Amino acid sequence: MKWSRKLAVVEARCLPLTPGTIERGMWVRVKPCCETVKKLCRGDGDGDETRDYAVGWEQGMDDTVGRPFQVGVVSRAHRKSPVVGLSVNNGLVAIAGGRFPTYGWFFPLEALEHV
């Protein structure tokens, strides 16, 4: 990889994910703080301005904390910010349909960061 490409990757890591930058197929990491991620998934905000439709927290989701995954789907329905479906081997939720559905977990955009 050229040094200019490596520099671009490092610079992109400094920027937060936004609804405009998240896209299907890119790699993201679940933030490393399990309690923060769990709180965001459950929709436990400090006030009404931080509250949003909860995606829920299931047994097995704690294995994803701090690890990178590929984005399978980005849903903008029912929320102020997108919900991102990550392709996870032990996920129990069908995040993409078709003949061979993809399974994983849904996370709010705020619980993710650049790889």
C-alpha positions as a Markdown table, in Angstrom:
| # | Residue | x | y | z |
|---|---|---|---|---|
| 1 | Met | 0.0 | 0.0 | 0.0 |
| 2 | Lys | 1.3 | 3.4 | -0.9 |
| 3 | Trp | 2.2 | 5.8 | 1.9 |
| 4 | Ser | -0.4 | 8.3 | 0.7 |
| 5 | Arg | -3.1 | 5.6 | 1.0 |
| 6 | Lys | -1.9 | 4.7 | 4.5 |
| 7 | Leu | -2.0 | 8.3 | 5.5 |
| 8 | Ala | -5.6 | 8.7 | 4.1 |
| 9 | Val | -6.6 | 5.6 | 6.2 |
| 10 | Val | -5.0 | 7.1 | 9.4 |
| 11 | Glu | -6.6 | 10.5 | 8.8 |
| 12 | Ala | -10.1 | 8.9 | 8.3 |
| 13 | Arg | -9.8 | 7.1 | 11.6 |
| 14 | Cys | -9.6 | 10.5 | 13.3 |
| 15 | Leu | -13.0 | 11.5 | 12.0 |
| 16 | Pro | -16.2 | 10.3 | 13.6 |
| 17 | Leu | -18.7 | 8.2 | 11.6 |
| 18 | Thr | -21.6 | 10.2 | 10.3 |
| 19 | Pro | -24.9 | 9.2 | 8.6 |
| 20 | Gly | -23.4 | 10.5 | 5.3 |
| 21 | Thr | -20.1 | 8.5 | 5.6 |
| 22 | Ile | -21.5 | 5.1 | 6.7 |
| 23 | Glu | -22.1 | 2.7 | 3.8 |
| 24 | Arg | -22.7 | -1.0 | 3.1 |
| 25 | Gly | -19.5 | -3.0 | 2.7 |
| 26 | Met | -17.2 | -0.8 | 4.8 |
| 27 | Trp | -15.5 | -2.1 | 7.9 |
| 28 | Val | -16.2 | -0.5 | 11.3 |
| 29 | Arg | -15.3 | -1.3 | 14.8 |
| 30 | Val | -17.7 | -1.6 | 17.8 |
| 31 | Lys | -16.5 | 0.9 | 20.4 |
| 32 | Pro | -14.4 | -0.7 | 23.1 |
| 33 | Cys | -16.4 | 0.3 | 26.2 |
| 34 | Cys | -19.0 | -2.4 | 26.8 |
| 35 | Glu | -21.1 | -0.3 | 29.2 |
| 36 | Thr | -21.4 | 2.6 | 26.7 |
| 37 | Val | -22.3 | 0.4 | 23.8 |
| 38 | Lys | -24.9 | -1.5 | 25.9 |
| 39 | Lys | -26.4 | 1.8 | 27.0 |
| 40 | Leu | -26.6 | 3.1 | 23.4 |
| 41 | Cys | -28.2 | -0.2 | 22.2 |
| 42 | Arg | -30.8 | -0.1 | 25.0 |
| 43 | Gly | -31.6 | 3.5 | 24.3 |
| 44 | Asp | -30.7 | 4.6 | 27.9 |
| 45 | Gly | -29.9 | 8.3 | 27.3 |
| 46 | Asp | -29.4 | 11.0 | 29.9 |
| 47 | Gly | -32.1 | 13.1 | 28.5 |
| 48 | Asp | -34.8 | 13.3 | 25.8 |
| 49 | Glu | -32.3 | 14.8 | 23.3 |
| 50 | Thr | -30.1 | 11.7 | 23.4 |
| 51 | Arg | -32.9 | 9.1 | 23.5 |
| 52 | Asp | -33.7 | 7.3 | 20.3 |
| 53 | Tyr | -35.5 | 4.1 | 19.3 |
| 54 | Ala | -33.6 | 1.2 | 21.0 |
| 55 | Val | -32.1 | -1.6 | 18.9 |
| 56 | Gly | -31.8 | -3.8 | 22.0 |
| 57 | Trp | -29.1 | -5.8 | 23.7 |
| 58 | Glu | -29.0 | -9.5 | 23.3 |
| 59 | Gln | -26.8 | -12.2 | 24.9 |
| 60 | Gly | -23.7 | -12.6 | 22.7 |
| 61 | Met | -23.5 | -9.0 | 21.6 |
| 62 | Asp | -20.8 | -8.4 | 24.3 |
| 63 | Asp | -18.4 | -10.6 | 22.2 |
| 64 | Thr | -18.5 | -7.8 | 19.5 |
| 65 | Val | -17.2 | -5.0 | 21.7 |
| 66 | Gly | -13.9 | -3.6 | 20.4 |
| 67 | Arg | -13.8 | -5.9 | 17.3 |
| 68 | Pro | -14.1 | -4.9 | 13.6 |
| 69 | Phe | -17.0 | -6.1 | 11.4 |
| 70 | Gln | -18.3 | -5.5 | 7.9 |
| 71 | Val | -21.4 | -3.4 | 7.5 |
| 72 | Gly | -24.2 | -5.5 | 6.0 |
| 73 | Val | -27.0 | -3.0 | 6.0 |
| 74 | Val | -27.7 | 0.6 | 7.0 |
| 75 | Ser | -31.3 | 1.4 | 8.1 |
| 76 | Arg | -32.5 | 4.9 | 8.5 |
| 77 | Ala | -36.1 | 4.0 | 9.5 |
| 78 | His | -37.6 | 4.9 | 12.9 |
| 79 | Arg | -34.5 | 6.8 | 14.2 |
| 80 | Lys | -32.8 | 10.1 | 14.2 |
| 81 | Ser | -29.5 | 8.4 | 13.3 |
| 82 | Pro | -29.0 | 5.2 | 11.3 |
| 83 | Val | -29.0 | 1.7 | 12.7 |
| 84 | Val | -26.1 | -0.4 | 11.2 |
| 85 | Gly | -26.4 | -4.2 | 10.7 |
| 86 | Leu | -23.0 | -5.8 | 11.1 |
| 87 | Ser | -22.2 | -9.3 | 9.7 |
| 88 | Val | -21.3 | -11.3 | 12.8 |
| 89 | Asn | -20.8 | -15.1 | 12.8 |
| 90 | Asn | -22.7 | -15.8 | 15.9 |
| 91 | Gly | -25.4 | -13.2 | 15.3 |
| 92 | Leu | -29.0 | -14.2 | 15.7 |
| 93 | Val | -30.7 | -11.5 | 13.7 |
| 94 | Ala | -31.2 | -11.7 | 9.9 |
| 95 | Ile | -29.7 | -8.4 | 8.7 |
| 96 | Ala | -30.0 | -9.0 | 5.0 |
| 97 | Gly | -32.4 | -11.2 | 3.3 |
| 98 | Gly | -32.2 | -13.3 | 0.1 |
| 99 | Arg | -31.7 | -16.9 | -0.6 |
| 100 | Phe | -28.9 | -17.1 | 1.9 |
| 101 | Pro | -29.6 | -14.5 | 4.6 |
| 102 | Thr | -26.8 | -12.7 | 6.4 |
| 103 | Tyr | -26.9 | -12.9 | 10.2 |
| 104 | Gly | -25.5 | -10.4 | 12.7 |
| 105 | Trp | -26.4 | -7.7 | 15.1 |
| 106 | Phe | -27.8 | -4.2 | 14.8 |
| 107 | Phe | -26.0 | -1.3 | 16.4 |
| 108 | Pro | -26.7 | 2.4 | 16.6 |
| 109 | Leu | -24.3 | 4.5 | 14.6 |
| 110 | Glu | -23.0 | 6.2 | 17.8 |
| 111 | Ala | -21.7 | 2.8 | 19.0 |
| 112 | Leu | -19.3 | 2.4 | 16.1 |
| 113 | Glu | -16.0 | 3.9 | 15.0 |
| 114 | His | -13.6 | 3.7 | 12.0 |
| 115 | Val | -11.3 | 0.7 | 11.8 |
